[in-house]
Amino acid sequence: MLHVMIRTALLVAVALTSRQGTSLQPQRRAVAIKAWSSTAGPYGALWTFEMTADGTAHVTRWGGAGEAGQKRDFAVAPKDRSAITKTIEDAKFFDLPEYLGPSTVLLHEPENTLEIEVDHRVRKVRLYDPSAERGAEVERFKRVWNAVVKWSPLKPPL
């Protein structure tokens, strides 16, 4: 019985492989992204971005108290999602610490945050005081941040 199950599994694997073409074709990876930027918590400008694995994206930007804000819905093309994924991998985003920036943070300090899921692997990284912080890890975060922001019709405040 085990022999029959193994043989069936091998036949199915061969059939699926033959339909997919050569192994040299690029394999698309599922990437979902949530990002936000805040200048002063609930008291300042706020930008939120969300992109699902199929490329459906939403972005919202508020300039602060008293402003209605702006919202845009759009799509990120497969080739652009692949470019973002490559930047995530090249920057080793999943190896970054959860918090970047000063060791002590004031309440409502400016921050940029990325929460990224690639093939069911999730990592959330916060960069506090993004305009002042430096270093190799900060630069890696900013490479990914810029790759995401590039496709947004509304830009973050920081």
C-alpha positions as CSV (number, residue, x, y, z in Angstrom):
1,M,0.0,0.0,0.0
2,L,2.8,2.4,0.9
3,H,4.5,1.6,-2.4
4,V,1.3,2.6,-4.3
5,M,1.0,5.9,-2.4
6,I,4.6,6.9,-3.1
7,R,4.2,6.0,-6.8
8,T,1.0,8.1,-7.0
9,A,2.7,11.0,-5.3
10,L,5.6,10.8,-7.7
11,L,3.3,10.7,-10.7
12,V,1.4,13.8,-9.5
13,A,4.7,15.6,-8.8
14,V,5.9,14.9,-12.3
15,A,2.6,16.0,-13.9
16,L,2.6,19.3,-11.9
17,T,6.3,19.9,-12.8
18,S,5.7,19.3,-16.5
19,R,2.8,21.8,-16.6
20,Q,4.9,24.5,-14.9
21,G,7.6,24.5,-17.5
22,T,11.3,24.7,-16.7
23,S,12.7,25.3,-13.3
24,L,14.5,28.3,-14.8
25,Q,11.2,30.3,-14.7
26,P,11.2,32.9,-11.9
27,Q,9.0,31.7,-9.0
28,R,6.7,34.4,-7.7
29,R,6.6,34.7,-3.9
30,A,3.6,35.9,-1.9
31,V,4.4,39.2,-0.2
32,A,2.0,41.3,1.9
33,I,3.0,44.6,3.5
34,K,1.6,46.9,6.1
35,A,3.5,50.2,6.7
36,W,2.8,53.3,8.7
37,S,4.5,56.6,9.5
38,S,3.7,59.0,12.2
39,T,5.2,62.3,13.2
40,A,3.7,62.5,16.7
41,G,1.4,59.6,17.4
42,P,-2.3,60.7,17.3
43,Y,-1.3,64.3,17.4
44,G,0.7,64.6,14.2
45,A,0.6,63.5,10.6
46,L,-0.2,59.8,9.9
47,W,0.3,57.7,6.8
48,T,-0.9,54.0,6.5
49,F,-0.2,51.6,3.6
50,E,-1.4,48.1,3.1
51,M,-0.7,45.7,0.2
52,T,-2.1,42.2,0.0
53,A,-0.4,39.3,-1.7
54,D,-2.4,39.8,-4.9
55,G,-1.2,43.4,-5.2
56,T,-4.3,45.2,-4.0
57,A,-3.2,48.2,-2.1
58,H,-4.7,51.0,0.0
59,V,-3.0,54.1,1.3
60,T,-4.3,56.9,3.6
61,R,-2.7,60.1,4.7
62,W,-3.8,62.5,7.4
63,G,-2.0,65.8,7.9
64,G,-3.1,66.2,11.6
65,A,-6.0,67.4,13.7
66,G,-8.8,69.0,11.7
67,E,-7.8,67.5,8.3
68,A,-10.1,65.0,6.6
69,G,-7.2,63.1,5.1
70,Q,-6.8,61.4,1.7
71,K,-7.3,57.8,0.6
72,R,-6.3,55.9,-2.5
73,D,-6.9,52.4,-3.7
74,F,-4.6,51.0,-6.4
75,A,-2.8,47.9,-7.6
76,V,0.9,47.0,-7.5
77,A,1.9,45.0,-10.6
78,P,3.4,41.5,-10.2
79,K,6.8,42.7,-11.5
80,D,6.8,45.5,-9.0
81,R,5.9,43.1,-6.2
82,S,8.8,41.0,-7.3
83,A,11.1,44.0,-7.1
84,I,9.9,44.8,-3.6
85,T,10.5,41.1,-2.6
86,K,14.0,41.2,-4.0
87,T,14.8,44.4,-2.0
88,I,13.4,42.7,1.2
89,E,15.7,39.7,0.6
90,D,18.7,41.7,-0.4
91,A,18.4,44.0,2.7
92,K,17.9,40.9,4.9
93,F,14.8,42.5,6.4
94,F,13.9,39.4,8.4
95,D,17.2,39.6,10.2
96,L,16.6,43.2,11.4
97,P,15.8,43.8,15.1
98,E,12.2,44.7,16.0
99,Y,13.2,48.2,17.1
100,L,15.7,50.5,15.5
101,G,16.6,54.0,16.8
102,P,17.4,55.5,20.2
103,S,17.4,53.3,23.2
104,T,14.9,55.6,25.0
105,V,12.0,56.9,23.0
106,L,9.7,59.8,24.0
107,L,6.0,59.2,24.0
108,H,4.7,59.9,20.4
109,E,8.2,60.0,18.9
110,P,8.3,60.0,15.1
111,E,8.4,56.5,13.7
112,N,8.2,54.4,10.5
113,T,7.0,50.8,10.8
114,L,7.0,48.0,8.4
115,E,5.2,44.7,8.9
116,I,6.0,42.3,6.0
117,E,4.9,38.8,5.3
118,V,6.7,36.7,2.7
119,D,5.6,33.1,2.2
120,H,4.0,33.0,5.6
121,R,7.0,34.4,7.4
122,V,6.2,37.7,9.2
123,R,8.5,40.4,10.6
124,K,7.6,43.8,12.1
125,V,10.3,46.4,12.5
126,R,9.9,49.9,13.9
127,L,12.4,52.7,13.2
128,Y,12.1,55.5,15.7
129,D,13.2,59.0,14.7
130,P,13.8,58.1,11.1
131,S,15.3,61.4,10.0
132,A,18.1,61.3,12.6
133,E,19.0,57.7,12.9
134,R,22.0,56.2,11.0
135,G,23.8,52.9,10.8
136,A,23.9,49.8,8.6
137,E,20.6,48.3,10.1
138,V,18.8,51.6,9.6
139,E,20.0,51.8,6.0
140,R,18.7,48.3,5.4
141,F,15.3,49.3,6.8
142,K,15.3,52.4,4.7
143,R,16.0,50.5,1.5
144,V,12.9,48.3,2.1
145,W,10.9,51.4,3.2
146,N,11.8,53.3,0.0
147,A,11.0,50.2,-2.2
148,V,7.5,50.1,-0.7
149,V,6.9,53.9,-0.7
150,K,7.9,54.1,-4.3
151,W,4.6,52.6,-5.4
152,S,2.3,54.6,-3.2
153,P,0.5,57.6,-4.8
154,L,0.4,59.3,-1.4
155,K,3.8,59.7,0.3
156,P,4.5,59.4,4.1
157,P,5.3,62.5,6.2
158,L,8.8,61.1,7.2
